């Protein structure tokens, strides 16, 4: 009898574990966004890139210094944009006294999370603002589709608008 109960407990734990790795929840979305914010603050491009699905596609209207630039991007291009941004930040930091750097003020507001009926994906409407010492301010409004991939939440697709302003906005490339 003990063996049967043990087998039932193991089976229940296995089903729970498998189901948990396959389904998105609001709690997982919030944890994902917290991890994304932390990685951004730490300039951790590897973690940020790992949060993108291998098949990631993004469609964004970039407005830089008043000029609109539509862009379609994939995971590789998005990761390169992140590296370019942090490289540009490093260049700006070099204008400061040794050991100093410009801080990144990042805020994220979730407007809505919509889970699919089968819990395979979540559509997240959000607004973000990244302020690099008032030199560059990046405001974005996006709708991101998140799903589970190998037990982790990843961004499958993103559509939105990004507005870049500030005295150093011209250093950002479209």
C-alpha positions as CSV (number, residue, x, y, z in Angstrom):
1,X,0.0,0.0,0.0
2,X,2.8,2.4,0.8
3,X,4.4,1.8,-2.6
4,X,1.1,2.6,-4.3
5,X,0.7,5.9,-2.3
6,X,4.4,6.8,-3.1
7,X,3.8,6.1,-6.8
8,X,0.7,8.2,-6.8
9,X,2.6,11.1,-5.1
10,X,5.4,10.8,-7.6
11,X,2.9,10.8,-10.5
12,X,1.1,13.8,-9.1
13,X,4.4,15.7,-8.7
14,X,5.5,14.8,-12.2
15,X,2.2,16.1,-13.7
16,X,2.5,19.3,-11.7
17,X,6.1,19.8,-12.7
18,X,5.4,19.1,-16.4
19,X,2.3,21.4,-16.4
20,X,4.2,24.2,-14.6
21,X,6.9,24.1,-17.2
22,X,4.4,24.3,-20.0
23,X,2.0,27.1,-18.8
24,X,2.3,30.8,-18.4
25,X,0.7,32.5,-15.4
26,X,0.4,36.1,-14.3
27,X,2.9,35.4,-11.5
28,X,5.4,34.1,-14.1
29,X,5.0,37.2,-16.2
30,X,5.6,39.5,-13.2
31,X,8.7,37.4,-12.2
32,X,9.9,37.6,-15.8
33,X,9.5,41.4,-15.9
34,X,11.3,41.8,-12.6
35,X,14.2,39.7,-13.9
36,X,14.3,41.8,-17.1
37,X,14.4,45.0,-15.1
38,X,17.3,43.6,-12.9
39,X,19.2,42.5,-16.0
40,X,18.8,45.9,-17.6
41,X,20.1,47.7,-14.4
42,X,23.1,45.3,-14.4
43,X,23.7,45.8,-18.1
44,X,23.4,42.0,-18.5
45,X,22.9,41.6,-22.2
46,X,23.3,37.8,-22.0
47,X,20.3,37.5,-19.7
48,X,18.3,40.0,-21.7
49,X,19.0,38.1,-24.9
50,X,18.1,34.8,-23.3
51,X,14.7,36.2,-22.5
52,X,14.0,36.4,-26.3
53,X,12.7,33.3,-28.0
54,X,14.9,31.9,-30.7
55,X,12.1,32.8,-33.2
56,X,11.6,36.3,-31.7
57,X,10.2,38.9,-34.1
58,X,9.6,42.5,-33.3
59,X,7.9,45.3,-35.2
60,X,8.6,48.8,-33.9
61,X,8.2,52.4,-35.0
62,X,11.3,54.2,-33.7
63,X,11.1,57.9,-33.4
64,X,14.6,59.4,-32.9
65,X,15.1,63.1,-32.7
66,X,11.7,63.6,-34.4
67,X,12.4,61.2,-37.3
68,X,10.2,58.1,-37.6
69,X,11.9,54.8,-38.6
70,X,9.9,51.6,-38.9
71,X,11.9,48.5,-38.0
72,X,11.4,44.8,-38.1
73,X,13.8,42.9,-35.9
74,X,14.7,39.4,-34.8
75,X,16.6,38.0,-31.8
76,X,20.1,38.6,-33.2
77,X,19.4,42.2,-34.2
78,X,17.7,42.9,-30.9
79,X,20.7,41.6,-29.0
80,X,23.0,43.6,-31.1
81,X,20.9,46.8,-30.3
82,X,21.3,46.0,-26.6
83,X,25.1,45.6,-26.9
84,X,25.3,48.8,-29.0
85,X,23.3,50.7,-26.4
86,X,25.5,49.6,-23.5
87,X,28.6,50.3,-25.6
88,X,27.3,53.8,-26.2
89,X,26.6,54.2,-22.5
90,X,30.2,53.1,-21.7
91,X,31.5,55.8,-24.1
92,X,29.4,58.4,-22.4
93,X,30.6,57.2,-19.0
94,X,34.2,57.8,-20.1
95,X,33.4,61.6,-20.1
96,X,33.0,61.4,-16.3
97,X,35.6,61.3,-13.6
98,X,37.4,57.9,-13.2
99,X,35.1,55.3,-11.6
100,X,31.9,57.3,-12.2
101,X,29.1,56.3,-14.5
102,X,25.7,57.6,-15.6
103,X,22.9,55.9,-13.9
104,X,20.0,54.2,-15.7
105,X,16.6,55.0,-14.3
106,X,14.2,52.4,-15.7
107,X,10.5,52.2,-15.0
108,X,8.0,49.6,-16.3
109,X,4.2,49.8,-16.1
110,X,2.1,46.8,-17.0
111,X,-1.2,48.0,-18.4
112,X,-2.7,44.5,-19.0
113,X,-1.9,40.8,-19.0
114,X,-4.1,38.5,-21.0
115,X,-3.5,34.8,-20.7
116,X,-4.7,32.5,-23.5
117,X,-7.3,29.9,-22.6
118,X,-4.8,27.1,-22.8
119,X,-2.2,29.2,-20.8
120,X,0.4,28.6,-23.5
121,X,1.0,32.4,-24.0
122,X,0.4,35.7,-22.4
123,X,-0.1,39.0,-24.2
124,X,1.3,41.9,-22.2
125,X,0.6,45.6,-22.8
126,X,3.2,47.7,-21.2
127,X,4.9,51.1,-21.0
128,X,8.5,51.6,-20.2
129,X,10.9,54.6,-19.7
130,X,14.6,54.4,-19.6
131,X,16.4,57.6,-18.6
132,X,20.1,57.8,-19.0
133,X,20.9,60.8,-16.9
134,X,18.5,63.0,-19.0
135,X,21.0,62.6,-21.9
136,X,18.9,59.9,-23.6
137,X,15.3,59.2,-22.6
138,X,13.7,56.2,-24.3
139,X,9.9,55.9,-23.9
140,X,8.2,52.8,-25.3
141,X,4.6,51.4,-25.5
142,X,4.5,47.8,-26.6
143,X,2.4,44.7,-26.8
144,X,4.6,41.6,-26.1
145,X,3.6,38.0,-26.6
146,X,5.2,35.7,-24.0
147,X,5.3,32.0,-24.0
148,X,7.1,29.1,-22.3
149,X,10.3,27.8,-23.9
150,X,12.3,25.0,-22.2
151,X,10.5,25.8,-18.9
152,X,11.2,29.5,-19.0
153,X,9.1,32.5,-20.0
154,X,10.4,34.2,-23.2
155,X,9.3,37.0,-25.5
156,X,8.0,35.5,-28.7
157,X,7.0,38.8,-30.4
158,X,6.8,42.5,-29.7
159,X,5.0,45.3,-31.4
160,X,5.2,48.9,-30.4
161,X,6.5,52.5,-30.6
162,X,9.8,53.7,-29.2
163,X,10.5,57.4,-28.8
164,X,14.1,58.5,-28.1
165,X,14.7,62.1,-26.9
166,X,17.4,64.1,-25.1
167,X,20.6,65.9,-25.9
168,X,22.4,62.6,-26.9
169,X,19.5,61.1,-28.8
170,X,21.4,61.6,-32.0
171,X,23.9,59.0,-30.9
172,X,21.2,56.3,-31.1
173,X,21.0,54.6,-34.4
174,X,17.7,53.7,-36.0
